[in-house]
Amino acid sequence: MYLNDHELDCLFTMKGKMMIFIRENRYREPPVVSEDIQEKFKISKSTASEHLSDLEKRKLIYRKRVGKHKYIFPTDFGKFFL
């Protein structure tokens, strides 16, 4: 499902759970999460980067460049938890 929001790329369900794909903007740090998604998932802009770093350290997500943009994907191990 694609959203009308340039900051958030898409959402998809895996085993009935949601995973957030956040497109990293090279001009903006930390990665930005749209306001409606912040409310829905209780994520604040200030903690989005820390949240992603924590998931990455725990090997639940990885970052991969696709074309011009870097996207965040769940690892095979992470698919069971996210």
GROMACS elastic network, one bead per residue, 0.5 to 0.9 nm:
[ bonds ]
;  ai    aj funct       b0    kb
    1    10     6  0.58904   500
    1    11     6  0.58784   500
    1    12     6  0.64533   500
    2     5     6  0.85046   500
    2     8     6  0.87426   500
    2     9     6  0.65449   500
    2    11     6  0.69498   500
    2    12     6  0.89658   500
    3     6     6  0.80918   500
    3     8     6  0.71695   500
    3     9     6  0.66930   500
    3    10     6  0.60149   500
    3    11     6  0.79985   500
    4     8     6  0.83207   500
    4     9     6  0.85718   500
    5     8     6  0.55809   500
    5     9     6  0.70883   500
    5    10     6  0.89250   500
    5    34     6  0.74215   500
    6     9     6  0.66017   500
    6    23     6  0.81873   500
    6    34     6  0.89353   500
    7    22     6  0.69841   500
    7    23     6  0.62336   500
    7    24     6  0.78706   500
    7    25     6  0.77169   500
    7    31     6  0.82550   500
    7    32     6  0.62228   500
    7    33     6  0.65658   500
    7    34     6  0.64127   500
    8    11     6  0.84375   500
    8    20     6  0.80631   500
    8    21     6  0.66918   500
    8    22     6  0.50847   500
    8    23     6  0.59514   500
    8    24     6  0.88526   500
    8    32     6  0.76625   500
    8    33     6  0.63115   500
    8    34     6  0.63600   500
    8    37     6  0.86702   500
    9    20     6  0.82746   500
    9    21     6  0.58125   500
    9    22     6  0.57676   500
    9    23     6  0.57438   500
    9    71     6  0.85243   500
   10    19     6  0.87873   500
   10    20     6  0.67732   500
   10    21     6  0.55466   500
   10    22     6  0.74985   500
   10    23     6  0.88258   500
   11    18     6  0.67039   500
   11    19     6  0.59595   500
   11    20     6  0.52495   500
   11    21     6  0.61565   500
   12    17     6  0.82141   500
   12    18     6  0.58914   500
   12    19     6  0.58731   500
   12    20     6  0.73082   500
   12    21     6  0.83162   500
   13    16     6  0.55766   500
   13    17     6  0.52132   500
   13    19     6  0.64220   500
   14    17     6  0.52623   500
   14    18     6  0.64498   500
   14    19     6  0.73931   500
   14    79     6  0.72133   500
   14    80     6  0.85886   500
   14    82     6  0.78102   500
   15    18     6  0.85151   500
   15    79     6  0.84095   500
   15    80     6  0.80731   500
   15    82     6  0.88962   500
   17    81     6  0.89005   500
   17    82     6  0.66201   500
   18    82     6  0.69646   500
   19    73     6  0.85379   500
   19    74     6  0.79038   500
   19    79     6  0.89656   500
   19    82     6  0.61761   500
   20    37     6  0.88299   500
   20    72     6  0.81998   500
   20    73     6  0.86129   500
   21    71     6  0.66354   500
   21    72     6  0.55663   500
   21    73     6  0.68335   500
   22    31     6  0.70293   500
   22    32     6  0.74327   500
   22    33     6  0.69685   500
   22    70     6  0.87483   500
   22    71     6  0.64134   500
   22    72     6  0.62737   500
   23    31     6  0.72298   500
   23    32     6  0.81564   500
   23    69     6  0.68249   500
   23    70     6  0.62302   500
   23    71     6  0.53239   500
   23    72     6  0.72844   500
   24    27     6  0.87391   500
   24    28     6  0.78152   500
   24    29     6  0.81275   500
   24    30     6  0.81049   500
   24    31     6  0.51948   500
   24    32     6  0.75328   500
   24    69     6  0.69581   500
   24    70     6  0.58740   500
   24    71     6  0.67327   500
   24    72     6  0.84407   500
   25    28     6  0.53203   500
   25    29     6  0.72998   500
   25    30     6  0.84762   500
   25    31     6  0.64662   500
   25    32     6  0.79509   500
   25    69     6  0.77884   500
   25    70     6  0.82740   500
   26    29     6  0.72954   500
   26    31     6  0.86944   500
   26    69     6  0.85710   500
   28    31     6  0.66403   500
   28    32     6  0.77291   500
   29    32     6  0.75822   500
   29    49     6  0.81144   500
   30    45     6  0.78910   500
   30    46     6  0.76841   500
   30    47     6  0.87077   500
   30    48     6  0.71281   500
   30    49     6  0.52641   500
   30    50     6  0.86162   500
   31    45     6  0.80826   500
   31    48     6  0.67769   500
   31    49     6  0.60355   500
   32    45     6  0.61822   500
   32    46     6  0.88432   500
   32    48     6  0.70649   500
   32    49     6  0.81769   500
   33    36     6  0.85197   500
   33    37     6  0.65883   500
   33    38     6  0.63195   500
   33    43     6  0.78742   500
   33    44     6  0.77924   500
   33    45     6  0.61806   500
   33    48     6  0.69267   500
   34    37     6  0.54353   500
   34    38     6  0.61886   500
   34    39     6  0.89052   500
   34    45     6  0.83642   500
   35    39     6  0.63321   500
   35    40     6  0.86452   500
   35    44     6  0.85160   500
   35    45     6  0.85059   500
   36    39     6  0.52503   500
   36    40     6  0.61936   500
   36    41     6  0.86485   500
   37    41     6  0.58899   500
   37    42     6  0.77629   500
   37    43     6  0.75777   500
   38    41     6  0.54849   500
   38    42     6  0.52545   500
   38    44     6  0.57703   500
   38    45     6  0.74748   500
   39    42     6  0.50518   500
   39    43     6  0.68407   500
   39    44     6  0.81788   500
   40    43     6  0.80142   500
   41    44     6  0.89947   500
   43    46     6  0.84258   500
   43    47     6  0.67222   500
   43    48     6  0.63681   500
   43    51     6  0.84343   500
   44    47     6  0.53563   500
   44    48     6  0.61335   500
   45    48     6  0.52422   500
   45    49     6  0.78101   500
   46    49     6  0.70749   500
   46    50     6  0.78720   500
   47    50     6  0.50985   500
   47    51     6  0.58224   500
   47    52     6  0.84950   500
   48    51     6  0.50782   500
   48    52     6  0.62066   500
   48    53     6  0.86050   500
   49    52     6  0.51770   500
   49    53     6  0.61116   500
   49    54     6  0.85745   500
   50    53     6  0.50151   500
   50    54     6  0.60769   500
   50    55     6  0.86458   500
   51    54     6  0.51980   500
   51    55     6  0.63658   500
   51    56     6  0.86762   500
   52    55     6  0.51139   500
   52    56     6  0.60967   500
   52    57     6  0.86301   500
   52    61     6  0.79418   500
   52    72     6  0.88080   500
   53    57     6  0.61267   500
   53    58     6  0.86237   500
   54    57     6  0.51599   500
   54    58     6  0.63243   500
   54    59     6  0.87676   500
   54    60     6  0.88728   500
   55    58     6  0.51470   500
   55    59     6  0.63872   500
   55    60     6  0.53154   500
   55    61     6  0.59270   500
   55    62     6  0.85995   500
   55    78     6  0.86358   500
   56    59     6  0.50196   500
   56    60     6  0.57642   500
   56    61     6  0.50141   500
   56    62     6  0.60326   500
   56    63     6  0.84028   500
   57    60     6  0.76333   500
   57    61     6  0.83484   500
   58    61     6  0.79427   500
   58    78     6  0.86851   500
   59    62     6  0.72220   500
   59    74     6  0.86182   500
   59    75     6  0.68762   500
   59    77     6  0.74233   500
   59    78     6  0.68993   500
   60    73     6  0.85994   500
   60    74     6  0.57523   500
   60    75     6  0.53403   500
   60    76     6  0.78344   500
   60    77     6  0.61994   500
   60    79     6  0.74190   500
   60    80     6  0.89719   500
   60    81     6  0.77484   500
   60    82     6  0.78229   500
   61    72     6  0.65713   500
   61    73     6  0.54375   500
   61    75     6  0.50724   500
   61    76     6  0.87144   500
   61    77     6  0.86811   500
   61    78     6  0.62561   500
   61    79     6  0.87202   500
   62    71     6  0.83746   500
   62    72     6  0.57540   500
   62    73     6  0.55089   500
   62    74     6  0.63330   500
   62    75     6  0.63828   500
   63    70     6  0.64316   500
   63    71     6  0.55857   500
   63    73     6  0.63098   500
   63    74     6  0.88489   500
   64    69     6  0.84257   500
   64    70     6  0.54109   500
   64    71     6  0.54188   500
   64    72     6  0.64345   500
   64    73     6  0.74649   500
   65    68     6  0.69753   500
   65    69     6  0.56304   500
   65    71     6  0.61224   500
   65    72     6  0.88113   500
   66    69     6  0.55802   500
   66    70     6  0.59650   500
   66    71     6  0.69113   500
   67    70     6  0.79193   500
   74    77     6  0.77946   500
   74    78     6  0.52760   500
   74    79     6  0.57604   500
   74    82     6  0.75699   500
   75    79     6  0.61767   500
   76    79     6  0.53727   500
   76    80     6  0.75741   500
   77    80     6  0.60783   500
   77    81     6  0.76392   500
   78    81     6  0.53248   500
   78    82     6  0.60129   500
   79    82     6  0.55307   500
